Each structure stands twice: as structure tokens, then as C-alpha cells.
């Protein structure tokens, strides 16, 4: 069966429980408003996500922070109905997990307060990363959101013209994200990890 790019893979909307029963053990799918999307994790996609994870883990360890990195766990906001995001990289605050009702039995987060930073590596489903998730992650109060568009897939309104690999660092200010676009040897400025020494190119060219 051929699946059209940026289209859901099923016709009938699924509830969260139906999604969990059918796709819960497969970390390449997420649910948005009842529609199931294939995250299309290619090899380069996974290398970029792994690079971000490795660098952040070093910072967490170096600063002895009570945080850890979760890869492809489910984020099911309680106020968003039939939606369960599966971010590529999530920095979780262990001190907040006692408020997570599902966590002890399943790798599912429901509260933005449990998350310090989230990163998405862009695939062909770029609309979700640049539009829907920018809005929803801000509503959840997630302080920092990275969009790593290593192939320059995003629309020109998001990454400019001509399109090129871009790292967007979204920082929450007064309930909305301020977005800084980085390319080449421009340095990342992270409020979550102020001592992080990385350039956009290091992230976007990870594994190449």
C-alpha cells in the first residue's frame, strides 16, 4: 500500500485507547486529533536524534541535574483529546513524575511541567513540527523546543527561501515561543543548558 506524504495512515479516527492498543508498542507512530502519523525515522533522522540525546546527557551528568532523556515516549496532554505526541527527544524532570498518573505503568507523560526540553527531528511530516507542535508545546508550558530540520524539508515561511538545513530554537516567553533560526556555525543558545557548546551545523550534520 502506498501512503501519501503528510497524510494519516487510516481513515477512521482513533481514540487514544485504540491507538495505544494498535500502535503503542511501535515508536514510529503518533496520534494527532485521531489521525495516526508515521514519523518516518530514517537512518539520518535517528543519527540526529541520537546526537542531540548524547550531548544533552553529558550536560545533565556534568551538572548533576535530576533529569533524564526519554526517546520516543508518548506525550498525551489531558486537554487535547485524541492526541498522543511521540517526540524524538524529551528531557524529563524526575522530580515531577510523582504527578504523572500513568508513568508508573507506562512510558506516557501527560503534563508539560514534567518536561524541560523537547526536540523534534523533521521528516516529510514537517507541518506538524512547525505548526501544530509549536502551538501545543507552548500551551503545555514546555520551556524549550528544538526543531532540527537537517534536510531543509520545512516550508519557506518557516525556514526561508532558498530552503536549507535549519535548527530552530523555540524559547517560551509569556506563553508563546520566540523562535531563533540557526544555520552553519551559528552557536546554540539554550536557556535550559546554558553551558552547552554546540553549533547548528554540528546538530544538523550529525552522522554525515
N, C-alpha and C positions, 0 to 999 in steps of 0.2 A: 504494500500500500504506500502511495506517495503522500507525504504530509506537506502541505503548503507552509512556507516560511511564515512565522509570526501568527499562525492560526492555531487554535486549540485542537487537541487530538481526539476530541469526542464531541458529539452533537448535543447530548443531553447534559444539562448542568448537574454537577455532583455536589452533594453535601460534603462537609468535612469528614464525617464518619465514613462515607462511601469512598472518598479519596484515600483515606487512611487504610481502609481495607484493601483497596486495589493497588495503591502505589506507595504505601507507607514504607515498604522495605526497599524501594528503589529511589536513590537520591538524585536521579536526573529529572524528576518531575516536581512541579509546584502547582498550586491551585490559586486562581485569581478570579473571584466572583463566579465560582462554579465551573470555570473553564480550566482544563489541565494543559499546562505548557511544558514542552520538552526543553530542558535547559541546554541541550546540545553541548555537553562538556567534551570538546575536542582535546587532543593532547596539549596543544599550546595553551588553551584555556586553563587546563589543570596545572600546567607549569607556572603560569602567572599567579594563580590562587595559592599554590604551594610556596612560591617565593614570598608573597605577602605574609602568609602564615609564619614562615620561618623567621622573617625579620621582626615581626611583632612579638613572637615568642621570646626572642632574645631580649627585647625591651622589657617584657613582663618579668622575666627571670632576673635581669640586671637590676631592676628597681624593686624586686620582691613584692610585686603587686598581687593582691588576692584575686587575680583574674586568670582566665584561660581562653584558648581559642577553640571554637567549635566550628567544624566544617560541615556544611550542608545539613545542619539540624533544621527542624521546622520552626518557623515563627508564625504562630496562629493568633493574631490580635483578636481579642474577645469582642471588639466593637466593629469587626469588619466581615461578619457573616461567613460566607462560603469562600474564605481566603486562607491560604497557608503558604507563606513565602518560604523559600529554601535558599537563603543567602549563601554565597560561596565561602565567605569568611565572617565569623561573628566573634567579637571579643566580649566575653561574658563575665559579669561581676558575681563571683561566688557568694558574696555577702547578701545578694538579693534573691538567691534561689529558694530561700525558705518561703518566699511569697508566691512561688510558681507551683500551682496546684497539680500540674501534670508531670513535672520534671522527675519526680522520684520513680515513676514507672516508664516514662517515655522521653525521648530527646526532643521535647517540644517546649518552646518558650511562648508566653502569652503577653508579657509585659515589656514595654520599651525600657523601663527602669533597670531591667536585668542586663541591658546591652550598652557597652561603652562605645563601640565602633562596629560598623558593618561595611563589608566590601563586596561589590559585585563585579565579576569579570564579564564583559559584554560579549554576547553571541549575536546571532541574527535577530533574536527577540529583543532588540535594543530599546524598543518603545517602553517596555515595562521598566527597564532600569533607569531610563532618563526621565520618564514622566510619572507613571503610577507610583513607583517606589520612592521617588524624591518627595512626593506629597505624603505618602503614607508613613514613611520612616520619620518625617518631620512631625506629623501628628502624634506618633508614638513617643516623641521626645528623645530619639536616638541622637546623641551629641555630634557624631561624625559619620559621614557616609562617603566611601570612595567608589568611584566608577572607573574601572580600568578597561579602557577601550583600546586594546592592543592592536586591533586590525582596522581601526577607524570606521567602524560599522554604523555609528550613530548618525542621525540626521544632521544636516548642515546647520539647523537652528540651534543644535546642541554643541557641535564641535567645529563649526565654521566651514568655510569653503576656500580652497580645496580641503576635502576631508583628509585627516591624518590621525595617527595614533595619539590619543589624548587621555590624560589622567585627570579626572575631575574630583576635587576635594570639596565636599559639601560640609560646612560647619553651621551648626544650629545657632541662630541668633534671633531672640524674641519669637520663637516658634516657627521660624522659616529658615531654610538653608541659604546661606551665602555660598556661592559656587566659584571656586578658583580653578581655571583650566591650566594644566601644566603639560609641557612637551619638552623633548630633548633633555638638556642638562639642567633644567629648572629644578630647584630643590623643593621637596615636600615640606610644608609647614603643618604639623599636626598638633592640635591642642591636646589631644589625648596622649600623644607620645612626643613631647617637645624635644627630647634628645635624639629622636630618630634622624639618622643621616642617610637620606636616600634621594635620588633624582627620579624624575618621571621616567626617563629612559631606562633606568635600572629595572623598574617595575614592568614597563611595557614590553621590554625586550627579554624578559626573564626566559632562560632556556634556549635562547637563539644565539 
